[in-house]
Amino acid sequence: MNPPQLALSALTKSFRQRVVLDHVSLAVEAGQRFSIQGPSGTGKTTLLRIIAGLEAADSGSVWLAGKVATEGAKIKLQPWQRGVQMVFQDLGLWPTRNVLQNVMDARQAAGLPHVKEVSTQVLVALGLGDFLKRKPGKLSGGEARRLAFARALAMEPKLLLLDEPFASLDPDARHAGFELLEQVLDQTSAAVILVTHDPEEATRLGGSQLRLVDGVLACI
Amino acid sequence: MIAVFHGRSPRPWWSLAVGLTLLAAWLPLLPILEPLLRFDRLAHMLDARTAALLWRSTWISGLAALLAIVLGWPYALLCTRFQFPGAGLFRLLMPLPILLPPLMVAQAWFGLTGMTGPLATVFTFGVCYAPLPALLAARSLHKQAASSFESALLIAPRLAFWSLLRISFLPAMIGAGFAFLFAAADFAVPDYFATVGDLFHVYAAEIFGHSRNFDFTAGATASLPLVLLGVVILLGNAILLKRQLGYEKNSGRYATAISAGRLTLPILLFMLTIVTVLLLAPLGRVIFETGNQGPLSERTWLEVSQQAFREGIDRGRGDLMRTLGFSGLAGLLCLFLAPLWAHMLLHCKNWLRLPLVVLVSLPLLVPSVALGFGSILMFNRPWLDQFYSSSLLPALLIAGRFLPIAVFLLLDAMSRVPDSREENAALAGCSYLQRLFRYRLGTQHASLWLAAGLVVAFGVRELDFAILLPAANASAAVRYYNALHFSRDNFVAAYGLILILLLFLPVMLHGWWQSLRSSDQ
């Protein structure tokens, strides 16, 4: 039997006196989808950052495909060694590089083959074919979001972390954004964890719905 | 009239700021810009000798700017975004070398290595102005969106490192551009190396040379090529800056520093080497010089050093107090003027911003010597006799010359404050000054005091126009310059160290203030 794509075991994290993750455990199989809801400031983003290796935990462990990635405060696998991609709330695009370079740089640095072909293909599939030479600062909000998804997708991740990718959008844009996400998810076999405030988004994603309150992760 | 200034409109205050800047900064520039209207003079300035001197100044300054970027950029990169022992201390030390008077650095490196000539000049300027690319690069690295860096880190460390290089490249270039300008406009350092070694000339020394035959008009007009060069570089920098600002979209979260890991020791050694070259070696040499003596002397190093400091305080105290007086007055003036200008730039129409930036920056782009010539030509008139010989004139000139530094520092600080704070105050009926000082600058007091402190510090180290202007002749920098040229080495070193202490004070206090604030939060 294959080990789960992601396993969290008794993960704990505090900021000063405030416990934001209290013995959180979870197992995510390949291709499985999870959404995590909860009020602001409850540690949802922190959980994703610990999974991505961008932050250490206080105690507990993170396992990725059977390998220990984080053990307590020690990061055993660096972020680039985890096969994880994350779409950040503010997208995290590289402002000095154009649309095509944003995706190509990523594929090239990761040593993936057919850099230009695949990058162009993914961008065209997500409707950015006409903007390949444009800098991210010149894109509309929706186009920039497409680019962030395209870059994550082009990395062929095993695990895709989405940190409120549609926050601060109006209802129409949010609807369009979710259609884009469904389009993205159709093209990947990665396990997905979506952090959101919106129960409707969680329902549309499908899979298991979780809620993080007072540091405790529970099924809805 | 008073009611106008009590009102809610910024216009009366902005007009006052423009009026004061006209007096302090723009009037002395008129004689420098006059040849632009007279083609016969313009043609006369472009002879073969002038061209050769300009070329020498250009390559010396170009190499100095290159050295500044080579030293400053990696320094900023490592101490801003990497975790290693002492990174915080290195960050604190970063701006200090720019406060060292270049002449003192030249003297120290001549004492250490015996180097002279144009390459020694390149080295001195490169070392002195390395903080410019460093500080601007550090600022951009600080402003990089955390998610932009982290999304690269999820892919490959090489990519994350490239993202740091890319985001800080333009600011480092802008800093190098300013380093080029300041190096091209400085006559004292090449003059020093030409005195202690083989004779050579640069263009700024040519400008200064006109003071020897009291031809102030020729001196002022001769600086026009450097001014034009300055404007070209400023415009180039403005374009780069506009592009850079489009890249900075920090949402408030700062990327965490990368652990240096196995590279800790090499990074630490590299940083120590740079700090030694920029700061410790020149300071160490100057400290050594305070007690240095001939082989027949029977006194100890400490006795000679103590004697030098006593002399420094006894003989230089009057000049030092005068310098602090007019520099302090300049700082006070900027405390009031700089926020008004920064606010004006923040709120003016887009098409007006660049011309205003050029106008505000112009006094800093003009060689300081030429500013001295210009002031003599404008203000040395019988009916202005009292003003011309008072401390008010150097105070005004220092305020005008260094106002751009204060303005741009505050513009950066103000742009971090959400407009809504000021708009809420406007809705509540607050006066313009309340809105500006209480609500826009209320959380940026450290930047305000730093801006004024830097004006004072640069005023204290100002030499070039102080040599020319009778009211500023009895200043600390001029006493230092004269003593250096009369080879009073112990006194020069001790006096220089007293000056350095004064120059470092505002920056160190700001660093301390900031660290207190961050520990509070």
Interface residues (C-beta under 8 A of the other chain):
Chain A: A52 G53 L54 E55 Q78 P79 W80 R82 V84 Q85 M86 F88 Q89 D90 L91 G92 L93 W94 P95 T96 R97 D105 A106 A109 A110 K135 G137 R151 M155
Chain B: A145 A146 S147 S148 F149 E150 S151 A152 L153 L154 I155 A156 P157 R158 L159 W162 S163 R166 I167 G246 Y247 E248 K249 S251 T256
